[in-house]
Amino acid sequence: MTNTVADPSGLRPPSLGKGRISPTPDEQVLIDAIRKEMEEGKQEIHSVVEDVRTRRYWNIGKHIKTHLLKNEDRAEYGTHLFELLESEIQINQSTLYRTVKFYEAYPEILDSSPKLSWTHFRVLLAIHDEDKRTVVEKKAVSEGLSVKALKAVIRAAHPECIN
Protein backbone atom coordinates (compact mmCIF):
# COMPACT_ATOMS: atom_id res chain seq x y z
CA MET A 1 0.00 0.00 0.00
CA THR A 2 1.39 3.39 -0.97
CA ASN A 3 1.42 6.21 1.58
CA THR A 4 0.26 9.43 -0.08
CA VAL A 5 0.32 12.96 1.29
CA ALA A 6 -2.46 15.15 -0.04
CA ASP A 7 -1.99 18.86 -0.63
CA PRO A 8 -4.97 20.63 0.97
CA SER A 9 -4.62 23.54 -1.46
CA GLY A 10 -4.92 21.18 -4.41
CA LEU A 11 -1.95 22.86 -6.07
CA ARG A 12 0.44 19.92 -5.91
CA PRO A 13 -0.24 16.28 -6.60
CA PRO A 14 0.24 13.93 -3.66
CA SER A 15 3.81 12.73 -3.17
CA LEU A 16 4.63 9.09 -2.91
CA GLY A 17 6.60 7.81 0.05
CA LYS A 18 8.77 9.89 2.35
CA GLY A 19 11.18 11.25 -0.25
CA ARG A 20 12.22 14.88 -0.37
CA ILE A 21 10.01 17.11 -2.46
CA SER A 22 11.82 19.54 -4.72
CA PRO A 23 10.24 23.00 -4.71
CA THR A 24 9.23 24.70 -7.91
CA PRO A 25 11.03 27.99 -8.69
CA ASP A 26 8.00 29.90 -7.42
CA GLU A 27 7.95 27.86 -4.20
CA GLN A 28 11.69 28.47 -3.75
CA VAL A 29 11.03 32.22 -3.83
CA LEU A 30 8.47 31.71 -1.06
CA ILE A 31 10.86 29.53 0.96
CA ASP A 32 13.65 32.10 0.61
CA ALA A 33 11.32 34.94 1.69
CA ILE A 34 10.23 33.00 4.78
CA ARG A 35 13.82 32.13 5.70
CA LYS A 36 14.78 35.80 5.31
CA GLU A 37 11.91 36.86 7.59
CA MET A 38 12.93 34.31 10.19
CA GLU A 39 16.57 35.44 10.15
CA GLU A 40 15.63 39.13 10.32
CA GLY A 41 13.29 38.32 13.21
CA LYS A 42 16.10 36.59 15.11
CA GLN A 43 18.36 39.59 14.56
CA GLU A 44 15.65 42.00 15.65
CA ILE A 45 14.97 39.98 18.80
CA HIS A 46 18.70 39.97 19.62
CA SER A 47 18.84 43.74 19.09
CA VAL A 48 15.84 44.34 21.36
CA VAL A 49 17.26 42.09 24.07
CA GLU A 50 20.60 43.93 23.94
CA ASP A 51 18.83 47.30 24.08
CA VAL A 52 16.85 46.20 27.15
CA ARG A 53 19.98 44.79 28.78
CA THR A 54 21.91 48.02 28.20
CA ARG A 55 19.07 50.14 29.56
CA ARG A 56 18.67 47.81 32.56
CA TYR A 57 22.32 48.18 33.56
CA TRP A 58 22.18 51.93 33.00
CA ASN A 59 19.12 52.17 35.26
CA ILE A 60 20.75 49.99 37.92
CA GLY A 61 23.74 52.34 37.87
CA LYS A 62 21.45 55.35 38.15
CA HIS A 63 19.59 53.87 41.14
CA ILE A 64 22.82 53.01 42.94
CA LYS A 65 24.44 56.38 42.21
CA THR A 66 21.35 58.27 43.39
CA HIS A 67 21.25 56.18 46.57
CA LEU A 68 24.96 56.72 47.21
CA LEU A 69 24.56 60.48 46.82
CA LYS A 70 21.77 60.48 49.41
CA ASN A 71 24.12 58.69 51.82
CA GLU A 72 27.43 60.33 50.96
CA ASP A 73 27.85 61.59 54.51
CA ARG A 74 28.16 58.01 55.80
CA ALA A 75 31.77 56.85 55.62
CA GLU A 76 32.25 53.37 54.16
CA TYR A 77 28.58 53.17 53.20
CA GLY A 78 29.41 52.39 49.57
CA THR A 79 31.36 49.29 50.51
CA HIS A 80 28.49 48.08 52.68
CA LEU A 81 25.95 48.85 49.96
CA PHE A 82 27.76 46.91 47.24
CA GLU A 83 28.20 43.91 49.54
CA LEU A 84 24.52 44.05 50.46
CA LEU A 85 23.37 44.36 46.87
CA GLU A 86 25.59 41.50 45.75
CA SER A 87 24.08 39.19 48.34
CA GLU A 88 20.48 40.34 47.86
CA ILE A 89 20.19 40.62 44.07
CA GLN A 90 22.85 38.12 43.00
CA ILE A 91 24.86 40.50 40.81
CA ASN A 92 28.56 40.56 41.62
CA GLN A 93 30.12 43.72 42.95
CA SER A 94 32.33 44.33 39.93
CA THR A 95 29.25 44.41 37.68
CA LEU A 96 27.48 46.72 40.11
CA TYR A 97 30.48 49.07 40.13
CA ARG A 98 30.50 49.01 36.32
CA THR A 99 26.82 49.98 36.22
CA VAL A 100 27.57 53.06 38.30
CA LYS A 101 30.57 53.90 36.15
CA PHE A 102 28.38 53.41 33.06
CA TYR A 103 25.73 55.80 34.39
CA GLU A 104 28.36 58.38 35.33
CA ALA A 105 30.06 58.18 31.93
CA TYR A 106 26.79 58.23 29.96
CA PRO A 107 24.25 60.20 32.01
CA GLU A 108 22.08 60.90 28.94
CA ILE A 109 22.04 57.48 27.30
CA LEU A 110 18.30 57.01 27.67
CA ASP A 111 17.60 60.12 25.59
CA SER A 112 17.98 57.93 22.53
CA SER A 113 18.20 54.26 21.77
CA PRO A 114 21.67 52.97 22.61
CA LYS A 115 23.56 52.09 19.46
CA LEU A 116 25.93 49.78 21.31
CA SER A 117 25.45 46.81 23.60
CA TRP A 118 26.21 46.63 27.30
CA THR A 119 29.33 44.64 26.45
CA HIS A 120 30.51 47.40 24.08
CA PHE A 121 30.04 49.96 26.83
CA ARG A 122 31.88 47.77 29.35
CA VAL A 123 34.86 47.70 26.97
CA LEU A 124 34.64 51.45 26.31
CA LEU A 125 34.65 52.22 30.04
CA ALA A 126 38.24 51.00 30.16
CA ILE A 127 39.16 54.28 28.43
CA HIS A 128 39.14 56.78 31.28
CA ASP A 129 39.75 59.87 29.13
CA GLU A 130 36.27 60.98 28.02
CA ASP A 131 37.45 62.59 24.78
CA LYS A 132 39.37 59.49 23.71
CA ARG A 133 36.47 57.27 24.70
CA THR A 134 34.06 59.40 22.64
CA VAL A 135 36.25 59.09 19.54
CA VAL A 136 36.42 55.30 19.88
CA GLU A 137 32.70 55.09 20.64
CA LYS A 138 31.81 57.06 17.50
CA LYS A 139 34.02 54.77 15.45
CA ALA A 140 32.33 51.69 16.96
CA VAL A 141 28.88 53.05 16.08
CA SER A 142 29.71 54.33 12.59
CA GLU A 143 31.54 51.16 11.59
CA GLY A 144 29.23 48.77 13.43
CA LEU A 145 32.17 47.22 15.26
CA SER A 146 31.74 43.93 17.07
CA VAL A 147 33.04 43.75 20.63
CA LYS A 148 36.07 41.84 19.38
CA ALA A 149 36.80 44.50 16.75
CA LEU A 150 36.27 47.25 19.33
CA LYS A 151 38.83 45.63 21.63
CA ALA A 152 41.28 45.47 18.72
CA VAL A 153 40.81 49.18 18.01
CA ILE A 154 41.35 50.04 21.67
CA ARG A 155 44.32 47.69 21.93
CA ALA A 156 45.95 49.46 18.96
CA ALA A 157 45.19 53.04 20.05
CA HIS A 158 45.11 52.67 23.84
CA PRO A 159 46.95 49.48 24.83
CA GLU A 160 47.00 50.48 28.49
CA CYS A 161 43.21 50.09 28.60
CA ILE A 162 42.83 46.46 27.54
CA ASN A 163 43.96 43.52 29.61
C-alpha positions in Angstrom: 0.0 0.0 0.0 1.4 3.4 -1.0 1.4 6.2 1.6 0.3 9.4 -0.1 0.3 13.0 1.3 -2.5 15.1 0.0 -2.0 18.9 -0.6 -5.0 20.6 1.0 -4.6 23.5 -1.5 -4.9 21.2 -4.4 -1.9 22.9 -6.1 0.4 19.9 -5.9 -0.2 16.3 -6.6 0.2 13.9 -3.7 3.8 12.7 -3.2 4.6 9.1 -2.9 6.6 7.8 0.0 8.8 9.9 2.4 11.2 11.3 -0.2 12.2 14.9 -0.4 10.0 17.1 -2.5 11.8 19.5 -4.7 10.2 23.0 -4.7 9.2 24.7 -7.9 11.0 28.0 -8.7 8.0 29.9 -7.4 8.0 27.9 -4.2 11.7 28.5 -3.7 11.0 32.2 -3.8 8.5 31.7 -1.1 10.9 29.5 1.0 13.6 32.1 0.6 11.3 34.9 1.7 10.2 33.0 4.8 13.8 32.1 5.7 14.8 35.8 5.3 11.9 36.9 7.6 12.9 34.3 10.2 16.6 35.4 10.1 15.6 39.1 10.3 13.3 38.3 13.2 16.1 36.6 15.1 18.4 39.6 14.6 15.6 42.0 15.7 15.0 40.0 18.8 18.7 40.0 19.6 18.8 43.7 19.1 15.8 44.3 21.4 17.3 42.1 24.1 20.6 43.9 23.9 18.8 47.3 24.1 16.8 46.2 27.1 20.0 44.8 28.8 21.9 48.0 28.2 19.1 50.1 29.6 18.7 47.8 32.6 22.3 48.2 33.6 22.2 51.9 33.0 19.1 52.2 35.3 20.7 50.0 37.9 23.7 52.3 37.9 21.5 55.4 38.2 19.6 53.9 41.1 22.8 53.0 42.9 24.4 56.4 42.2 21.4 58.3 43.4 21.3 56.2 46.6 25.0 56.7 47.2 24.6 60.5 46.8 21.8 60.5 49.4 24.1 58.7 51.8 27.4 60.3 51.0 27.8 61.6 54.5 28.2 58.0 55.8 31.8 56.9 55.6 32.2 53.4 54.2 28.6 53.2 53.2 29.4 52.4 49.6 31.4 49.3 50.5 28.5 48.1 52.7 25.9 48.8 50.0 27.8 46.9 47.2 28.2 43.9 49.5 24.5 44.0 50.5 23.4 44.4 46.9 25.6 41.5 45.8 24.1 39.2 48.3 20.5 40.3 47.9 20.2 40.6 44.1 22.9 38.1 43.0 24.9 40.5 40.8 28.6 40.6 41.6 30.1 43.7 43.0 32.3 44.3 39.9 29.2 44.4 37.7 27.5 46.7 40.1 30.5 49.1 40.1 30.5 49.0 36.3 26.8 50.0 36.2 27.6 53.1 38.3 30.6 53.9 36.2 28.4 53.4 33.1 25.7 55.8 34.4 28.4 58.4 35.3 30.1 58.2 31.9 26.8 58.2 30.0 24.2 60.2 32.0 22.1 60.9 28.9 22.0 57.5 27.3 18.3 57.0 27.7 17.6 60.1 25.6 18.0 57.9 22.5 18.2 54.3 21.8 21.7 53.0 22.6 23.6 52.1 19.5 25.9 49.8 21.3 25.5 46.8 23.6 26.2 46.6 27.3 29.3 44.6 26.4 30.5 47.4 24.1 30.0 50.0 26.8 31.9 47.8 29.4 34.9 47.7 27.0 34.6 51.5 26.3 34.7 52.2 30.0 38.2 51.0 30.2 39.2 54.3 28.4 39.1 56.8 31.3 39.7 59.9 29.1 36.3 61.0 28.0 37.4 62.6 24.8 39.4 59.5 23.7 36.5 57.3 24.7 34.1 59.4 22.6 36.3 59.1 19.5 36.4 55.3 19.9 32.7 55.1 20.6 31.8 57.1 17.5 34.0 54.8 15.5 32.3 51.7 17.0 28.9 53.1 16.1 29.7 54.3 12.6 31.5 51.2 11.6 29.2 48.8 13.4 32.2 47.2 15.3 31.7 43.9 17.1 33.0 43.8 20.6 36.1 41.8 19.4 36.8 44.5 16.7 36.3 47.3 19.3 38.8 45.6 21.6 41.3 45.5 18.7 40.8 49.2 18.0 41.4 50.0 21.7 44.3 47.7 21.9 46.0 49.5 19.0 45.2 53.0 20.0 45.1 52.7 23.8 47.0 49.5 24.8 47.0 50.5 28.5 43.2 50.1 28.6 42.8 46.5 27.5 44.0 43.5 29.6 
